[in-house]
Amino acid sequence: MRALSFIVACGFLLAGSLFAGPPDGNLPGIGTFQYSGSPVTTTAPQPIVLAARF
């Protein structure tokens, strides 16, 4: 009975992958984010100069 269950489970795995088909082009995976815009540039913060008169 265990051998039959194992064979049936393997059959379901094989059939599922066959019915799924190939992946669609260059789409990102599940849960990923693909940004195709221009790169974000950050400038260095300007130093704060204090003038004090004593």
C-alpha distance matrix in Angstrom:
0.0 3.8 5.4 5.2 6.3 8.7 10.0 10.6 12.3 14.4 15.4 16.7 18.6 20.1 21.0 22.5 24.7 25.8 26.9 28.7 31.2 33.7 35.4 38.8 41.6 43.0 41.8 41.2 37.8 36.5 38.7 41.3 45.0 47.0 50.8 52.9 56.3 59.1 58.7 60.1 63.0 64.2 67.7 68.7 70.2 74.0 75.7 77.7 81.3 83.4 87.1 88.7 92.5 93.7
3.8 0.0 3.8 5.4 5.1 6.1 8.6 9.9 10.5 12.3 14.2 15.3 16.6 18.4 19.9 21.0 22.8 24.4 25.7 27.1 29.6 31.7 33.3 36.7 39.4 40.6 39.4 38.6 35.1 33.9 36.0 38.5 42.2 44.3 48.0 50.2 53.6 56.3 55.8 57.1 59.9 61.0 64.5 65.4 67.0 70.8 72.4 74.4 78.0 80.1 83.8 85.4 89.2 90.3
5.4 3.8 0.0 3.8 5.4 5.1 6.2 8.6 9.9 10.6 12.3 14.4 15.4 16.5 18.3 20.0 21.4 22.6 24.3 25.9 28.1 30.2 32.0 35.6 38.1 39.5 38.6 38.0 34.7 33.9 36.3 38.5 42.2 44.0 47.8 49.7 53.2 55.9 55.4 57.0 59.8 61.1 64.7 65.7 67.4 71.2 72.9 75.1 78.6 80.9 84.6 86.3 90.1 91.3
5.2 5.4 3.8 0.0 3.8 5.4 5.1 6.2 8.6 9.9 10.5 12.4 14.4 15.4 16.3 18.3 20.2 21.1 22.4 24.3 26.6 29.1 31.1 34.5 37.3 38.9 37.9 37.6 34.3 33.4 35.9 38.3 41.9 43.7 47.5 49.3 52.8 55.7 55.4 57.0 60.0 61.5 65.0 66.2 67.9 71.7 73.6 75.7 79.3 81.5 85.3 87.1 90.8 92.2
6.3 5.1 5.4 3.8 0.0 3.8 5.5 5.1 6.1 8.6 9.8 10.6 12.4 14.2 15.2 16.4 18.6 20.0 21.0 22.5 25.1 27.6 29.2 32.5 35.4 36.8 35.5 35.0 31.6 30.4 32.8 35.3 38.9 40.9 44.7 46.7 50.1 53.0 52.7 54.2 57.2 58.5 62.1 63.2 64.8 68.6 70.4 72.4 76.1 78.2 82.0 83.8 87.5 88.9
8.7 6.1 5.1 5.4 3.8 0.0 3.8 5.5 5.1 6.2 8.6 10.0 10.7 12.3 14.2 15.4 16.9 18.5 20.1 21.3 23.6 25.7 27.3 30.8 33.4 34.7 33.7 33.1 29.7 28.9 31.3 33.6 37.2 39.0 42.8 44.7 48.3 51.0 50.6 52.1 55.0 56.4 59.9 61.1 62.8 66.5 68.4 70.5 74.1 76.4 80.1 82.0 85.7 87.1
10.0 8.6 6.2 5.1 5.5 3.8 0.0 3.8 5.5 5.2 6.2 8.8 10.0 10.6 12.1 14.2 15.6 16.5 18.3 20.1 22.1 24.3 26.4 29.9 32.5 34.1 33.4 33.2 30.1 29.5 32.2 34.3 37.9 39.4 43.2 44.9 48.5 51.3 51.1 52.9 55.8 57.4 61.0 62.3 64.2 67.9 69.9 72.2 75.8 78.1 81.8 83.8 87.6 89.1
10.6 9.9 8.6 6.2 5.1 5.5 3.8 0.0 3.8 5.4 5.0 6.3 8.8 9.9 10.4 12.2 14.4 15.3 16.3 18.2 20.7 23.3 25.3 28.6 31.5 33.2 32.2 32.1 28.9 28.0 30.8 33.2 36.6 38.3 42.1 43.7 47.3 50.3 50.3 52.0 55.1 56.7 60.3 61.7 63.5 67.2 69.3 71.4 75.1 77.4 81.1 83.1 86.9 88.4
12.3 10.5 9.9 8.6 6.1 5.1 5.5 3.8 0.0 3.8 5.3 5.1 6.3 8.7 9.9 10.6 12.6 14.4 15.4 16.6 19.3 21.6 23.1 26.5 29.3 30.7 29.5 29.1 25.8 24.8 27.4 29.8 33.4 35.2 39.0 40.8 44.3 47.2 47.1 48.6 51.7 53.2 56.8 58.2 59.9 63.6 65.7 67.7 71.4 73.7 77.4 79.4 83.1 84.7
14.4 12.3 10.6 9.9 8.6 6.2 5.2 5.4 3.8 0.0 3.8 5.4 5.1 6.2 8.5 9.8 10.8 12.4 14.3 15.5 17.6 19.6 21.5 25.0 27.6 29.1 28.3 28.1 25.0 24.5 27.4 29.3 32.8 34.3 38.1 39.7 43.3 46.1 46.0 47.8 50.8 52.4 56.1 57.4 59.3 63.1 65.2 67.4 71.1 73.5 77.2 79.2 83.0 84.6
15.4 14.2 12.3 10.5 9.8 8.6 6.2 5.0 5.3 3.8 0.0 3.8 5.4 5.1 6.0 8.4 10.0 10.5 12.1 14.2 16.2 18.7 21.0 24.3 27.1 29.0 28.3 28.5 25.6 25.2 28.3 30.3 33.6 34.9 38.7 40.1 43.7 46.7 46.8 48.8 51.9 53.7 57.4 59.0 60.9 64.6 66.9 69.1 72.8 75.3 78.9 81.1 84.9 86.6
16.7 15.3 14.4 12.4 10.6 10.0 8.8 6.3 5.1 5.4 3.8 0.0 3.8 5.5 5.1 5.9 8.6 9.8 10.4 12.0 14.7 17.5 19.3 22.4 25.5 27.3 26.1 26.2 23.2 22.4 25.4 27.7 31.0 32.5 36.3 37.8 41.4 44.5 44.6 46.4 49.6 51.4 55.1 56.7 58.5 62.2 64.5 66.6 70.3 72.7 76.4 78.5 82.3 84.0
18.6 16.6 15.4 14.4 12.4 10.7 10.0 8.8 6.3 5.1 5.4 3.8 0.0 3.8 5.5 5.2 6.3 8.7 10.1 10.7 13.1 15.3 16.8 20.2 23.0 24.6 23.5 23.4 20.4 19.9 23.0 24.9 28.3 29.7 33.5 35.1 38.7 41.7 41.7 43.5 46.6 48.4 52.0 53.6 55.5 59.2 61.5 63.7 67.4 69.8 73.5 75.7 79.4 81.2
20.1 18.4 16.5 15.4 14.2 12.3 10.6 9.9 8.7 6.2 5.1 5.5 3.8 0.0 3.8 5.5 5.4 6.3 8.8 10.1 11.6 13.8 16.1 19.5 22.1 24.1 23.6 24.0 21.3 21.4 24.7 26.3 29.5 30.5 34.2 35.4 39.1 42.0 42.2 44.3 47.4 49.4 53.1 54.8 56.9 60.6 62.9 65.3 68.9 71.5 75.2 77.4 81.2 83.0
21.0 19.9 18.3 16.3 15.2 14.2 12.1 10.4 9.9 8.5 6.0 5.1 5.5 3.8 0.0 3.8 5.5 5.1 6.2 8.6 10.5 13.5 16.0 19.0 22.0 24.3 23.5 24.3 21.8 21.6 25.1 26.8 29.8 30.8 34.5 35.6 39.2 42.3 42.8 44.9 48.2 50.3 54.0 55.9 57.8 61.5 64.0 66.2 69.9 72.5 76.1 78.4 82.2 84.1
22.5 21.0 20.0 18.3 16.4 15.4 14.2 12.2 10.6 9.8 8.4 5.9 5.2 5.5 3.8 0.0 3.8 5.4 5.3 6.1 9.1 11.9 13.7 16.6 19.8 21.8 20.6 21.1 18.5 18.0 21.4 23.3 26.4 27.5 31.2 32.5 36.1 39.3 39.7 41.6 45.0 46.9 50.7 52.6 54.4 58.1 60.6 62.8 66.5 69.0 72.6 74.9 78.7 80.6
24.7 22.8 21.4 20.2 18.6 16.9 15.6 14.4 12.6 10.8 10.0 8.6 6.3 5.4 5.5 3.8 0.0 3.8 5.5 5.2 6.9 9.0 11.0 14.3 17.1 19.1 18.4 19.0 16.6 16.8 20.4 21.8 24.8 25.6 29.3 30.4 34.0 37.1 37.4 39.6 42.8 44.9 48.6 50.5 52.6 56.3 58.8 61.1 64.8 67.4 71.0 73.4 77.2 79.1
25.8 24.4 22.6 21.1 20.0 18.5 16.5 15.3 14.4 12.4 10.5 9.8 8.7 6.3 5.1 5.4 3.8 0.0 3.8 5.5 5.9 8.7 11.7 14.6 17.4 20.0 19.7 20.9 19.0 19.6 23.2 24.4 27.1 27.5 31.1 31.8 35.5 38.6 39.2 41.6 44.9 47.2 50.9 53.0 55.1 58.7 61.4 63.7 67.4 70.1 73.6 76.1 79.9 82.0
26.9 25.7 24.3 22.4 21.0 20.1 18.3 16.3 15.4 14.3 12.1 10.4 10.1 8.8 6.2 5.3 5.5 3.8 0.0 3.8 5.5 9.2 11.7 13.9 17.2 19.9 19.0 20.5 18.7 18.7 22.4 23.9 26.3 26.9 30.4 31.1 34.7 38.0 38.9 41.1 44.5 46.8 50.6 52.8 54.8 58.4 61.1 63.3 67.0 69.6 73.2 75.7 79.4 81.5
28.7 27.1 25.9 24.3 22.5 21.3 20.1 18.2 16.6 15.5 14.2 12.0 10.7 10.1 8.6 6.1 5.2 5.5 3.8 0.0 3.8 6.8 8.4 10.8 14.2 16.5 15.4 16.7 14.9 15.0 18.7 20.1 22.6 23.1 26.7 27.5 31.1 34.4 35.2 37.4 40.8 43.1 46.8 49.0 51.0 54.5 57.3 59.5 63.2 65.8 69.4 71.9 75.6 77.8
31.2 29.6 28.1 26.6 25.1 23.6 22.1 20.7 19.3 17.6 16.2 14.7 13.1 11.6 10.5 9.1 6.9 5.9 5.5 3.8 0.0 3.8 6.6 8.9 11.9 14.7 14.4 16.3 15.2 16.2 20.0 20.7 22.8 22.8 26.2 26.5 30.2 33.3 34.3 36.8 40.2 42.7 46.4 48.7 50.9 54.4 57.2 59.6 63.2 66.0 69.5 72.1 75.9 78.1
33.7 31.7 30.2 29.1 27.6 25.7 24.3 23.3 21.6 19.6 18.7 17.5 15.3 13.8 13.5 11.9 9.0 8.7 9.2 6.8 3.8 0.0 3.8 6.5 8.7 11.5 11.9 13.9 13.2 15.1 18.8 18.8 20.7 20.3 23.6 23.7 27.5 30.4 31.4 34.0 37.3 39.9 43.5 45.9 48.2 51.7 54.5 57.1 60.6 63.5 66.9 69.7 73.4 75.6
35.4 33.3 32.0 31.1 29.2 27.3 26.4 25.3 23.1 21.5 21.0 19.3 16.8 16.1 16.0 13.7 11.0 11.7 11.7 8.4 6.6 3.8 0.0 3.8 6.2 8.3 8.2 10.1 9.7 11.8 15.4 15.1 16.9 16.5 19.8 20.2 23.9 26.9 27.8 30.3 33.6 36.2 39.9 42.2 44.5 48.0 50.8 53.3 56.9 59.8 63.2 65.9 69.6 71.9
38.8 36.7 35.6 34.5 32.5 30.8 29.9 28.6 26.5 25.0 24.3 22.4 20.2 19.5 19.0 16.6 14.3 14.6 13.9 10.8 8.9 6.5 3.8 0.0 3.8 6.5 6.3 9.4 10.2 12.4 15.7 15.0 16.0 15.1 18.0 17.9 21.5 24.7 26.0 28.6 32.0 34.8 38.4 41.0 43.3 46.7 49.7 52.1 55.7 58.6 61.9 64.8 68.4 70.9
41.6 39.4 38.1 37.3 35.4 33.4 32.5 31.5 29.3 27.6 27.1 25.5 23.0 22.1 22.0 19.8 17.1 17.4 17.2 14.2 11.9 8.7 6.2 3.8 0.0 3.8 5.7 9.1 11.0 13.9 16.7 15.2 15.6 13.9 16.5 15.8 19.5 22.3 23.7 26.6 29.8 32.8 36.4 39.0 41.5 44.8 47.9 50.4 53.9 56.9 60.2 63.2 66.8 69.3
43.0 40.6 39.5 38.9 36.8 34.7 34.1 33.2 30.7 29.1 29.0 27.3 24.6 24.1 24.3 21.8 19.1 20.0 19.9 16.5 14.7 11.5 8.3 6.5 3.8 0.0 3.8 6.4 9.1 12.4 14.7 12.5 12.6 10.5 13.1 12.6 16.3 19.1 20.1 23.1 26.2 29.2 32.7 35.3 37.8 41.1 44.2 46.8 50.2 53.3 56.6 59.5 63.2 65.6
41.8 39.4 38.6 37.9 35.5 33.7 33.4 32.2 29.5 28.3 28.3 26.1 23.5 23.6 23.5 20.6 18.4 19.7 19.0 15.4 14.4 11.9 8.2 6.3 5.7 3.8 0.0 3.8 6.5 9.3 11.5 9.8 10.0 8.8 11.8 12.2 15.8 19.0 20.0 22.5 25.9 28.6 32.2 34.8 37.0 40.4 43.4 45.8 49.4 52.3 55.6 58.4 62.1 64.6
41.2 38.6 38.0 37.6 35.0 33.1 33.2 32.1 29.1 28.1 28.5 26.2 23.4 24.0 24.3 21.1 19.0 20.9 20.5 16.7 16.3 13.9 10.1 9.4 9.1 6.4 3.8 0.0 3.8 6.8 8.3 6.2 7.0 6.6 10.3 11.7 15.3 18.2 18.6 20.7 24.1 26.4 30.1 32.4 34.6 38.1 40.9 43.3 46.9 49.7 53.2 55.9 59.6 61.9
37.8 35.1 34.7 34.3 31.6 29.7 30.1 28.9 25.8 25.0 25.6 23.2 20.4 21.3 21.8 18.5 16.6 19.0 18.7 14.9 15.2 13.2 9.7 10.2 11.0 9.1 6.5 3.8 0.0 3.8 6.3 5.6 8.3 9.4 13.2 15.1 18.6 21.4 21.4 23.2 26.5 28.5 32.2 34.2 36.2 39.8 42.5 44.8 48.4 51.1 54.6 57.2 60.9 63.0
36.5 33.9 33.9 33.4 30.4 28.9 29.5 28.0 24.8 24.5 25.2 22.4 19.9 21.4 21.6 18.0 16.8 19.6 18.7 15.0 16.2 15.1 11.8 12.4 13.9 12.4 9.3 6.8 3.8 0.0 3.8 5.6 8.7 11.0 14.6 17.1 20.1 23.2 23.1 24.4 27.7 29.4 33.1 35.0 36.7 40.3 42.9 44.9 48.6 51.1 54.7 57.1 60.8 62.9
38.7 36.0 36.3 35.9 32.8 31.3 32.2 30.8 27.4 27.4 28.3 25.4 23.0 24.7 25.1 21.4 20.4 23.2 22.4 18.7 20.0 18.8 15.4 15.7 16.7 14.7 11.5 8.3 6.3 3.8 0.0 3.8 6.9 10.1 13.3 16.4 19.0 21.8 21.4 22.2 25.4 26.7 30.4 32.2 33.6 37.3 39.7 41.6 45.4 47.8 51.4 53.7 57.4 59.4
41.3 38.5 38.5 38.3 35.3 33.6 34.3 33.2 29.8 29.3 30.3 27.7 24.9 26.3 26.8 23.3 21.8 24.4 23.9 20.1 20.7 18.8 15.1 15.0 15.2 12.5 9.8 6.2 5.6 5.6 3.8 0.0 3.8 6.7 10.0 13.1 15.8 18.5 18.0 19.0 22.3 23.8 27.6 29.5 31.2 34.8 37.4 39.5 43.2 45.8 49.4 51.8 55.6 57.7
45.0 42.2 42.2 41.9 38.9 37.2 37.9 36.6 33.4 32.8 33.6 31.0 28.3 29.5 29.8 26.4 24.8 27.1 26.3 22.6 22.8 20.7 16.9 16.0 15.6 12.6 10.0 7.0 8.3 8.7 6.9 3.8 0.0 3.8 6.5 9.8 12.2 14.9 14.7 15.7 19.1 20.9 24.7 26.8 28.6 32.1 34.9 37.0 40.7 43.4 46.9 49.4 53.2 55.4
47.0 44.3 44.0 43.7 40.9 39.0 39.4 38.3 35.2 34.3 34.9 32.5 29.7 30.5 30.8 27.5 25.6 27.5 26.9 23.1 22.8 20.3 16.5 15.1 13.9 10.5 8.8 6.6 9.4 11.0 10.1 6.7 3.8 0.0 3.8 6.4 9.4 12.2 12.4 14.2 17.7 20.0 23.8 26.3 28.3 31.7 34.7 37.1 40.6 43.5 46.9 49.7 53.4 55.8
50.8 48.0 47.8 47.5 44.7 42.8 43.2 42.1 39.0 38.1 38.7 36.3 33.5 34.2 34.5 31.2 29.3 31.1 30.4 26.7 26.2 23.6 19.8 18.0 16.5 13.1 11.8 10.3 13.2 14.6 13.3 10.0 6.5 3.8 0.0 3.8 5.8 8.6 9.1 10.8 14.5 17.0 20.7 23.4 25.5 28.8 31.9 34.3 37.8 40.7 44.0 46.9 50.5 53.1
52.9 50.2 49.7 49.3 46.7 44.7 44.9 43.7 40.8 39.7 40.1 37.8 35.1 35.4 35.6 32.5 30.4 31.8 31.1 27.5 26.5 23.7 20.2 17.9 15.8 12.6 12.2 11.7 15.1 17.1 16.4 13.1 9.8 6.4 3.8 0.0 3.8 6.9 8.6 11.3 14.7 17.8 21.3 24.3 26.7 29.7 33.0 35.5 38.8 41.9 45.0 48.1 51.7 54.4
56.3 53.6 53.2 52.8 50.1 48.3 48.5 47.3 44.3 43.3 43.7 41.4 38.7 39.1 39.2 36.1 34.0 35.5 34.7 31.1 30.2 27.5 23.9 21.5 19.5 16.3 15.8 15.3 18.6 20.1 19.0 15.8 12.2 9.4 5.8 3.8 0.0 3.8 6.5 8.7 12.1 15.3 18.5 21.9 24.0 26.8 30.3 32.6 35.9 39.0 42.0 45.2 48.7 51.5
59.1 56.3 55.9 55.7 53.0 51.0 51.3 50.3 47.2 46.1 46.7 44.5 41.7 42.0 42.3 39.3 37.1 38.6 38.0 34.4 33.3 30.4 26.9 24.7 22.3 19.1 19.0 18.2 21.4 23.2 21.8 18.5 14.9 12.2 8.6 6.9 3.8 0.0 3.8 6.4 9.2 12.6 15.6 19.0 21.5 24.0 27.6 30.1 33.2 36.4 39.4 42.7 46.1 49.0
58.7 55.8 55.4 55.4 52.7 50.6 51.1 50.3 47.1 46.0 46.8 44.6 41.7 42.2 42.8 39.7 37.4 39.2 38.9 35.2 34.3 31.4 27.8 26.0 23.7 20.1 20.0 18.6 21.4 23.1 21.4 18.0 14.7 12.4 9.1 8.6 6.5 3.8 0.0 3.8 6.3 9.8 13.0 16.1 18.8 21.6 24.9 27.7 30.8 34.1 37.2 40.3 43.8 46.6
60.1 57.1 57.0 57.0 54.2 52.1 52.9 52.0 48.6 47.8 48.8 46.4 43.5 44.3 44.9 41.6 39.6 41.6 41.1 37.4 36.8 34.0 30.3 28.6 26.6 23.1 22.5 20.7 23.2 24.4 22.2 19.0 15.7 14.2 10.8 11.3 8.7 6.4 3.8 0.0 3.8 6.6 10.0 13.2 15.5 18.4 21.8 24.3 27.6 30.7 33.8 37.0 40.5 43.2
63.0 59.9 59.8 60.0 57.2 55.0 55.8 55.1 51.7 50.8 51.9 49.6 46.6 47.4 48.2 45.0 42.8 44.9 44.5 40.8 40.2 37.3 33.6 32.0 29.8 26.2 25.9 24.1 26.5 27.7 25.4 22.3 19.1 17.7 14.5 14.7 12.1 9.2 6.3 3.8 0.0 3.8 6.7 9.9 12.6 15.3 18.7 21.4 24.5 27.8 30.9 34.1 37.6 40.3
64.2 61.0 61.1 61.5 58.5 56.4 57.4 56.7 53.2 52.4 53.7 51.4 48.4 49.4 50.3 46.9 44.9 47.2 46.8 43.1 42.7 39.9 36.2 34.8 32.8 29.2 28.6 26.4 28.5 29.4 26.7 23.8 20.9 20.0 17.0 17.8 15.3 12.6 9.8 6.6 3.8 0.0 3.8 6.6 9.0 12.0 15.2 17.9 21.2 24.4 27.6 30.6 34.2 36.9
67.7 64.5 64.7 65.0 62.1 59.9 61.0 60.3 56.8 56.1 57.4 55.1 52.0 53.1 54.0 50.7 48.6 50.9 50.6 46.8 46.4 43.5 39.9 38.4 36.4 32.7 32.2 30.1 32.2 33.1 30.4 27.6 24.7 23.8 20.7 21.3 18.5 15.6 13.0 10.0 6.7 3.8 0.0 3.8 6.3 8.6 12.0 14.9 17.9 21.3 24.3 27.5 31.0 33.7
68.7 65.4 65.7 66.2 63.2 61.1 62.3 61.7 58.2 57.4 59.0 56.7 53.6 54.8 55.9 52.6 50.5 53.0 52.8 49.0 48.7 45.9 42.2 41.0 39.0 35.3 34.8 32.4 34.2 35.0 32.2 29.5 26.8 26.3 23.4 24.3 21.9 19.0 16.1 13.2 9.9 6.6 3.8 0.0 3.8 6.3 9.1 12.3 15.3 18.7 21.8 24.9 28.4 30.9
70.2 67.0 67.4 67.9 64.8 62.8 64.2 63.5 59.9 59.3 60.9 58.5 55.5 56.9 57.8 54.4 52.6 55.1 54.8 51.0 50.9 48.2 44.5 43.3 41.5 37.8 37.0 34.6 36.2 36.7 33.6 31.2 28.6 28.3 25.5 26.7 24.0 21.5 18.8 15.5 12.6 9.0 6.3 3.8 0.0 3.8 6.4 9.0 12.4 15.6 18.8 21.8 25.4 27.9
74.0 70.8 71.2 71.7 68.6 66.5 67.9 67.2 63.6 63.1 64.6 62.2 59.2 60.6 61.5 58.1 56.3 58.7 58.4 54.5 54.4 51.7 48.0 46.7 44.8 41.1 40.4 38.1 39.8 40.3 37.3 34.8 32.1 31.7 28.8 29.7 26.8 24.0 21.6 18.4 15.3 12.0 8.6 6.3 3.8 0.0 3.8 6.4 9.3 12.7 15.7 18.9 22.3 25.1
75.7 72.4 72.9 73.6 70.4 68.4 69.9 69.3 65.7 65.2 66.9 64.5 61.5 62.9 64.0 60.6 58.8 61.4 61.1 57.3 57.2 54.5 50.8 49.7 47.9 44.2 43.4 40.9 42.5 42.9 39.7 37.4 34.9 34.7 31.9 33.0 30.3 27.6 24.9 21.8 18.7 15.2 12.0 9.1 6.4 3.8 0.0 3.8 6.3 9.7 12.8 15.8 19.3 21.8
77.7 74.4 75.1 75.7 72.4 70.5 72.2 71.4 67.7 67.4 69.1 66.6 63.7 65.3 66.2 62.8 61.1 63.7 63.3 59.5 59.6 57.1 53.3 52.1 50.4 46.8 45.8 43.3 44.8 44.9 41.6 39.5 37.0 37.1 34.3 35.5 32.6 30.1 27.7 24.3 21.4 17.9 14.9 12.3 9.0 6.4 3.8 0.0 3.8 6.5 9.9 12.7 16.4 18.9
81.3 78.0 78.6 79.3 76.1 74.1 75.8 75.1 71.4 71.1 72.8 70.3 67.4 68.9 69.9 66.5 64.8 67.4 67.0 63.2 63.2 60.6 56.9 55.7 53.9 50.2 49.4 46.9 48.4 48.6 45.4 43.2 40.7 40.6 37.8 38.8 35.9 33.2 30.8 27.6 24.5 21.2 17.9 15.3 12.4 9.3 6.3 3.8 0.0 3.8 6.5 9.7 13.1 15.8
83.4 80.1 80.9 81.5 78.2 76.4 78.1 77.4 73.7 73.5 75.3 72.7 69.8 71.5 72.5 69.0 67.4 70.1 69.6 65.8 66.0 63.5 59.8 58.6 56.9 53.3 52.3 49.7 51.1 51.1 47.8 45.8 43.4 43.5 40.7 41.9 39.0 36.4 34.1 30.7 27.8 24.4 21.3 18.7 15.6 12.7 9.7 6.5 3.8 0.0 3.7 6.2 9.9 12.5
87.1 83.8 84.6 85.3 82.0 80.1 81.8 81.1 77.4 77.2 78.9 76.4 73.5 75.2 76.1 72.6 71.0 73.6 73.2 69.4 69.5 66.9 63.2 61.9 60.2 56.6 55.6 53.2 54.6 54.7 51.4 49.4 46.9 46.9 44.0 45.0 42.0 39.4 37.2 33.8 30.9 27.6 24.3 21.8 18.8 15.7 12.8 9.9 6.5 3.7 0.0 3.8 6.7 9.9
88.7 85.4 86.3 87.1 83.8 82.0 83.8 83.1 79.4 79.2 81.1 78.5 75.7 77.4 78.4 74.9 73.4 76.1 75.7 71.9 72.1 69.7 65.9 64.8 63.2 59.5 58.4 55.9 57.2 57.1 53.7 51.8 49.4 49.7 46.9 48.1 45.2 42.7 40.3 37.0 34.1 30.6 27.5 24.9 21.8 18.9 15.8 12.7 9.7 6.2 3.8 0.0 3.8 6.4
92.5 89.2 90.1 90.8 87.5 85.7 87.6 86.9 83.1 83.0 84.9 82.3 79.4 81.2 82.2 78.7 77.2 79.9 79.4 75.6 75.9 73.4 69.6 68.4 66.8 63.2 62.1 59.6 60.9 60.8 57.4 55.6 53.2 53.4 50.5 51.7 48.7 46.1 43.8 40.5 37.6 34.2 31.0 28.4 25.4 22.3 19.3 16.4 13.1 9.9 6.7 3.8 0.0 3.8
93.7 90.3 91.3 92.2 88.9 87.1 89.1 88.4 84.7 84.6 86.6 84.0 81.2 83.0 84.1 80.6 79.1 82.0 81.5 77.8 78.1 75.6 71.9 70.9 69.3 65.6 64.6 61.9 63.0 62.9 59.4 57.7 55.4 55.8 53.1 54.4 51.5 49.0 46.6 43.2 40.3 36.9 33.7 30.9 27.9 25.1 21.8 18.9 15.8 12.5 9.9 6.4 3.8 0.0
